Amino acid sequence: MKTVGEWLQSAEGSLQPGKGERSTPPKRPQDPNQARQHHRRRRNGPFRKFHGQQQSVPPKPGVQPQQIAAQGPRQGGLRIYPLGGFEQVGRNCTCIEVDGDIYMIDLGLEFPDEDMLGIDYLVPDISALKGKEHRIKAILFTHGHLDHIGAIQHLLPSLHFPQCYGTKLTMAMARKRLDEEGLTSKAKLTSVAYGEKIRIGKVEVEFLRVTHSIPDSAAIALHTPYGTLVHTGDFKFDLTPMNEPPADFQRFAELGKQGVLAIIADSTNAAKPGTSLSESQISDTIYDLIRDAEGRVIISTFSSLLNRTQQIVDHAKHFNRKVFISGRSMLTNVELAQNLGYLKAPRGLIRKVSPGMSKLPDKEVLIITTGSQGEENAGLARIGLGTHRQIIVKKGDTVILSSNPIIGNERAVMKVVNNLHLKGATVKTNAELALHTTGHGHRNDLLMMHRLVHAKHVIPEHGEPFMREAHAEIARDIGYQENQIHMLVNGEILEFDPQGNARKSKQKFTVNDVIIDGRGSASEGQRVLDDRKVMSEGGAIAVVFRAYSESKRLVGNPDVITRGLIYGSEQQEITGEVIEAAKKAYEDALGRGETDRKAFKRSVAGALYRYFDRKLDREPMIIPIIVEV
């Protein structure tokens, strides 16, 4: 079988871009900035807390292109506009309008940055669809990862529960998310087989098999009256995948011959050369490590990597080891995959971690756990700290991290690795062995996709600006012109004319960051984040005054409560000085004739801010409280 590189070399001269495209690379402008879009910040704008109804945020004056209200400029024709996933890896949501009918692809979440303290995750801003809910014909899901289905339980009610379509495992995972909020009975979920064509309004929808890091992943073809659109979803071309067939090369090629108007394609690894590593190579490495282990084997990986889990289970069976599962998400996904037939194992081979595990010889135990990213409360971190209730690491254990640290998680992962080493375990990571591979195609995977489909227009998606720019460069290298490569950002609208030409609209939807923070619905997002940042760096102090309601005169000294601000050795001195400074500021304001509570609080906060800046060089959150008696 040819490798991807060999296939590309043999196909280099035979496959050309779609109708109307040049077969030779275009001339480059002398100024490279003319050919590159300005890299915008990943964040879209002000934060909004999501709790059912979203409140519109007025656009800033002078913003170009012009921000528009939710109803949009027109309803006829074909339009594409992303509401997430075009400036970040995550929060994926793309809308396709066909004569006013709306087809949404994915409804995902994004995990927060390090400075977004306490935030669970972010979801797409769907305010552009307010008032259009009756026009949403379907939500089409590419696969079951959280960055593609994770917002479904938060946003589906606001979208009035439109019909949802996806492959069997994807719909099962979406249903599980809805079950957690008691919304399943209201949702309309339909499982679709690969290759099956479904007529939804004016559009015929087709799900195509691709390989990714989770089974049942799909690209989606939308056959519209204006031409065929292909959304690749997350993909790579693995010629030797595990436990599932390869991508449907033949159908992609057929679509290319029939003519594809535009392809919306994964950009995550566009900047990486060559092809992505096959899952089969990871399986061989894990096999060798399990074979050579003298004691227990503990493997940490992503709970959604079900093909990886199947490999581990198969190897455990071969070496006569029982498999014990640790971690809520791992247990949930394993149970789901077993019930649907995506994870196969003899009865009794897979078990939940329990005290009975210790009765087996170490040579017969294999544990699969969550926590491959060093998450503080996940299974592997608790094992490393010695706080896991059922698993205590000991000398002779082999711990395998079958994952790569996500950017920003490196320090947390290394902390876990060090803790495991200190407890006597042998730790193996992807830094030294082939223990993980991406589910996203590298440069040659993208080249193959474009050679197969050779769409008229290329729309890079799923990635930060530099990733999508690398994808655009690939398109330029195979002959696409600048007017065939469309570098959209969230909220921008790409419009097609009857001749198949495309251009950005002068108008744009306002798209903001929408945060999910527990189940509460209080306060505006950015202010909450700012307050948390202040408290994390400087601590907090509350000063409680008691004052007569009529005269506003104080009754005794104020009480002082601090958290994360004053060390024990400073406590008595600082507290006494704070009481005097706060009392003086209050009485000075009263002496100036102030009677408004806000004026008293401003005076006290200002005085204490100056005190802490001068005395301790700290900037705590200062909370004056006045209780009238």
N, C-alpha and C positions, 0 to 999 in steps of 0.2 A: 504493500500500500504506500502511495506517495505521502510524503510529509506535506504540511501546509506550504512550506517554502518551495518545495519542488513543484507542487501544483500551481503556485503563483507564477513561477518561472515559465512553465509550459503554457500558462494562460495569458501571459503578459501581452502577447501580440494578437490574441484571438478575441478577447472580450473588450469592448469599448464602452464608454459612457453612453447613456440613452440618447434618444433622438434629439438633435439640436445641439449636442455637446461636441466639443473639439476632442480629438484623440491625442493631441500633443499637449504637453504642459503649456499653460499660458505664459506670456511674458510677465515678469514680475515688475511692479513699480519700483522706481529707484529708492523711494522712501518706504521702508518696510512698514511704517506706521499706517500708510494708506491702505495696506492689505490686512491690517489686524484691528480687531475691535478693542477699544479701551477696556481693560480689565476692571470690572466693577467689584465692589465689595460683595462678599457672600451674603451679607444680611441685606434684606430688601428694604428696610425702613423701620419705622417705629414698631415696637412690640405691641401686640394686643393679647389680652387674656381671653381664651375661648371658653365660653360657657353657654352654649346654645346660640342665642342671637349674637351676631357680630355687629358692632357699630362702625359705620364708615368713618374713615379718617380723611379729612379734606386734603386735597393735593397741595403741595407747596407751590407758591406762585413762581412762574417762570420755568417750571419743569418741562423739558422737551424729551420725547414727544408729548403732546397734550394728554393729560390724564382724563379718563372718561368715566362716566357713571356706569352702573352695572348693565343698563340696557344695551349698550354698545351702539356703534354707528349704523349698522344695517344688519339684515337677517339673511339676504340671499347669497348664493355662491358658496365657496369653500374657504374656510379660515381655520388656522391653527394657532392656538395660544397656550403657552405653559403657565400654570399657576404654582409650579414648584419643580425642582430637579434640574433647572437650567443654570443655576448659579451655585450649586452645591451637590454633594453626593448624599441624596436622601430627599424626603419630602416630595416624592415624585407624583406629579399630576399634570397631565396634558389634556387639553380640550380640543376637539375637532368639531367644527360646525359645518353642517351640510344643509344649505337652504334653511337655516334657522334651527334645525335639529342638532342637539348637542350629544356628542359621544365622548365620554371621559375615559382616559386610560390611566389606571392606577390611582390610589389614594393612600399615599405613604406618609410615614413620619420621619423625622430627622432627630438624632440624638444631640443634646445641647453641647455648646462649647464649654470649656473649663470655667470661663468667667460667668456663665449663666447659672449661678448657684441655686441649687434646689429645684431647678426646672426638670420636669420629667422628659419632655421632648417637645418638638415643634411640629405643626401640621400645616398643610397648605391653606392659604387664605382664599376661601371660596366666596368672598363677598361679591366678586364679579358675576356670580351666578344668581345672586339674590333677585327674585322676581322672574327668573327664567326656569325655575325648578320643573315646571310642567313641560319644558322643551327638552329635558334630559332624557334621551331615549335609552341610554345604557351606560353602565360603568364596566369597563373591560379590564380585567386584571391579568398581568403578564406572569406573575409567580407569587409565591407565598412569603417572601421576605418582608420584614416589617417596614422597610423603606418604600414598599409598594402597596401593602395592605394595612399597615399599622394604624392609620387614622380612620379606618372604616367605622368604628364604634362611636367616634366623636363627631364625624361629619355626615354620616348617612342620614340621621334624623333631619338635619337642616336642609338636606337635598331632597327631602320628602320620599325617601326610600325608593329610588329608581331601581329598575331591573339590573342585576349584577351577573356577569358572566366570567367564567374562568375554567381552567382544567380542574379535575377532580380534587387533587390534593390542595390546590390553591383555594378552592371554595370551602374545603373542610377547615383550613386554617383561618379563613375569613369568618366562618361560622363560629369557630372557637372564640375569636375576638368579640363577636357580637354576643355570645353566650355570657361573657363576663359582665355585660351591662344589661342583660335581660332583653335584648333587642331582636333576637333571632326570629321570633314569631312575626315581626313586622317586616323583616327583610325578604327580598325576592332574589334568591341565589340559584343560578342555573349552571350545572356542570356541562362542559363542552368537550368533545373528543377532538384530538388532533385531526386536521383535514376536513372537519365538518364545517359546512358553510351555513350561516344563520342569517336570515333576512330580518333586519331591524330597521323599520322605516324605509328610507331610500337607500340604505347601505347594506351590503352583504359582508358579513364579518367572518374571518377565517383564522383559526389558531394554528400556528406552525411550530413544529418541535424544534427547540434549540437546546444546547447543553449549557448548564450553569452549575452553581454549587448547591442546588436544591432540585429534587425531581419535579417533573411536570412543568418545567419552565417553558414559556411560549413567546414567540414573536406573534404579532397580530397584523393581518392584512385587512384593510378596509377598502372594499371595492365601491367607490362612490360614482355618481353620474359624471364627475369631473375627472376621474382617474383613480388609480389604485395608490393607496398610501400604505407603507410598511413601517411598523414600529417594532424595532428589534427586541425590545425589553432588554434585560441583562443577559449577555450571551458570551460564549467563546466557542470555537470550533475544536472540540476534543474528539480526535479520531479514534481514541481507545477509551471511551468513558466506562465507568463502572456501574453495573446494575441498570442500565438503560441504553437505548439505541442512540447513535449519533444524531446530530441535527439533520433536518430534512433538506439536504443539499438540492435534491432534485426539484422540490417544489419552489425553492428560492430561485433556481435557474429558470423554471417555467414562468414564474412571475416576471423575471427579467426579460424573457423573450416576448411576453405579452405586452410589456410596457408598464413601468412603475413611475408615477408622477413624482413622488417624494419619499425619501426614507428618513425616519427619525431614529437615530442610531446611538447606542451606548458609547460613551467617550472615556470611561473611567481609566483605562490603561492605554489610551492612544499614544501616550508619550513613551511607552516602553517598547523596545525593539523586539523583533522576532515573534514567536508564538508563545502562548501561555502553556505552562507545564500540564501534562495530562494527569488526571486523577489516578490512573493506573500506576504511575511512578510513585505516588504517595503511598499507595497500598503496599508496594513492595518494601518500602522503608519500614512501615509499621509492622509488617510481617516479620522482618528480620529482628526488630527490637523485642517483639513479644517472644519470639523463638529463643533469644539469647538471655532473657530475663530470668534470674534465679528466684526472685521473690514475687511479690504482688506487682501488677502493672496498673498504673493510674493514668488515664488519658483524658486530657481536657481539650475540648473543641467547641465550636459553635453548635448550639442545639438544633439549628436548622440544616446543618450539613448531614442530611439523612443518608446520602450515598457513602459518606465517610463512616458514619455509624454502622452501616451495613457491612463495610469492609472489616471494621474492628470486630463486629460480631462473628463474621465468618472466620476470621483468624483465631478468635477466642475458642470457637468450636473446634477448630483444627488442632489446637494445642490443649484441649480438654480443660478450658477455663470457664467458669461461670461468669456472667456479665452482670454487674451491679450498677444501677443508675442512680446518680445523685444530682440534685438540682431541679427546681420546679419546672422550668421551661424544657429541660432535657426529658424529664418524665412525661410531660404533656405531649411533646412532639414524638417521642418514641411510641407512646400508647396510640396516638393518632395514626402514625405510619403503620404500625402493626395491624390495627383494625382495618385499614384500607388496603393492606397488602403491599405497601411500599417498603416494609421492613420485614424480612422473613427470618425466622429462627425457630428451632424446635421448642416445644412446650417446656418451660422450666429453665431454659438457658438464660433468659433475661429476667432479672429480679430487681426490686427496689432495695437500695442500701438499707441494711438492718443489722442489729447486734448479732444475728445468727451467722453473719458473714465470717466472723472470727473463728467459727468452728471448722472452717475449711482450711486445708493447707494453703500457705501463701502461693504456692506454685499453681493453684487452681482458681485464683481470684484475679479478675480484671474489672476495674472500676472506670466508668465513663462519667465525667462530671463537667459542669459548667465552670466558667471563670477563666477562660483562656485569655481574657483581656485584663486580668488583674483586678476585676471589679471587687470592691471592698467586701460586699456581702455575699458574693458568689461562692460556690463550693470550694474551688481550688484555693482561694485566698484564706478561707477558714481552715482548710486542711493545713496550710502552711503556718498559720498562727497557732494551731493546736486547739482551735475553738469548735471544730466540727464535732457533732455529737456522736457520730458513728465511725468516723475515719480518723485514725491517728497514724501519722507517718512514722515509719521506723527504718532503721538501716536495712538495706537490701531491697527496698521499694524502688521501682523504676517509674519515674513520672515523665510523661510525654506531653508536650504542649503542641498539639497539632493545629497550629494557627500562626498567623503573623500579627504582631502588635499593630493595632490601628494607630495612625499618627496621633500623638498626644498621650497614648497609653503606655509608652515604652518604660517609663519609670515605675509605674504601678506593676507592670509585668515583671520587671527585674527584681522588685521588692519581694514578690511572691517566690520567684526562682531562688533568691538568696535564703529566704526562710526555709524552703524545702531542702536546700543543701545543708543548712545548719542542723536539720533534724536527721541527716544521714541518708537522704534519698539521692539516687542518681537521676539527674534531670537532663532531658534531651529537648532541644528546641529547633525551630526551623533555621536558626542562624548557623547551625552546624550540619544539619541533615535535611533532606527533602521531606518535610513533614506537613507542608501545606502548599496549596496552590490556589490561585485566584479563580473566581468564577467569571471574570471579565476578560475579554479578548485583548491581546496586545496588538501592535501595529499590523502584523500580518493577518491576524484574524479579521480586522476591520477591512484590510485590502481584499480579502477573500469575499467578505459580505458585499462590498461594493462591486466587485467583479461579477458576482452572481446576479445581483439585483440591477446593477447599472441604472439607477433611478435618474430622472431628469434633475431633481433637486436633492441636496443633502442638508439635513438639519441635525447638527451634533447636539446630543442631549446627555443627561446623566453625568454631570461632572462640574468641577470648578472651572473657572475661566481658562486656566492654562491647559487643562485636559481637553476642553472643547476646541481650543485653538490648535492643539496638536492634531486633533481629528480633522479640522479644516485643512491643515497642511497636507495631510494624507490625501484628501480630496483634490487639492490643487496639484499634487504630484501625479495624479492619474488623469489630469486634463480638465477638471471642472473649473469653470469660470467663476469670478467673484459673484456674479448675479445668480449663480446656481447654488451657492453655499450661504446658508442663512444662520447667522450667529444671534439667535434670539436670547433675551433674558426674560425672567419671569414677568408676565404681564404684557409683553409685546405681542402684536398680532401680525401674523403672516397671511396675506390675502392672495388668492389665485384668481386669474382671469380665465375666461373660457378657452383661451389658447394654451393654457398651461403655464403661463408666466407667473412669477411670484414676486411680491414686494412687501416690505413692511408697511403697515398702516402708519399714518401720522399720529394716530391716537393709540393710547395704551391704557390697560387696566391698572389700577392701583393695587399693588400686592405688598402686604406687610408680613412681618413675622408674627405668627399666632402661636402662643405658648400653651402647653398643657402642664398644669401644676397641681397634682393631686386631684381632688374633687371640688376644691373651693372655687368661688366665683367673685372674690373680692379684689378690688383695686386694679389699677392699670399696670400692664406688664413691665414697662421700662422702669417705672418708679420703684416697683418691688425689687427688681434686679439691682438697681442702684443702691437701695437701702441694704440689701444683703451684702453687697460688696463692701460698703462702709463698715458694717458690723463684723465682717470677716477679717478686715484689716485693723480696725481700731477698737473693736468691742462696743459696748453700749452702756449708757448711764441714764437712769431715770431719777429725777428729783421731784419729790412729792411735797407740795405746799398745802397747808390748811389755812384758809383765810375767811374772815367774816364776810358774809354775802353783801352786806350794806356798805361797810366802810372799806372793804378790801384789805384791811390790816391783817398781818400774819398772826396765827395762833402758834407760838413756839417756833422751833427750828424745823426746817424741812427734813424729810427722810431721804436718804440716798441709797439707791440700789444699783449695783454695777454687775456686768457680766463680761468677762474676757477683756478687762481693762486694767484693773489694779492688781499688782502682785501682793502676796501676803505681807512682805516686808514694808510695803508702802501704805497698807490699808489704813492705819490709824491717822497718819499724817495727812494723806491725800483727802480722805473723807472729811476731816475737820476743815481743811482749807476750802474744799468744794462747798460745804455748808455755808461758810462765811461769804464766799464769792457769790453764791446763788442768792443768799438772803440780801446781800447788799444791792445786787442788781435789781431784785424785786422792789426793795424799798426805795431805790433811786427812781424807778419808774413811777412808783406811787407818789413820790414827792414831786414829780413833774406833772402830776394831775392825770396820769393814765388810769383808765377804768376798764379798758377792754382786755379780755383774757389773752387775746392774741398778742397784744402789745407787751404784756408781762412776760409771755413765753419767749418772744423775740429778744427781749432784754436779757433774760436769764440765759438763753441758748448762746447769745453773742458773747456774754461775759465768760461762760464756761469754755466756749471754743477757744477764746484767747488764753484762758488759764492753762488748758491742756496743751495748747501749742507751745506756750512759753515754758511750762513746768516739765512736761513729759515728752514733748515733740510727738504727740499722738493726736489723731482726729477721730474720736469716738462718735457714735450716734448719740445725740443729746435729746432726751425726752422730758421736758418739763410738764408736770401734771399739777393742776390747781383744783383742790377740793374745797368748795364753799360750805361753811357751817353757819 
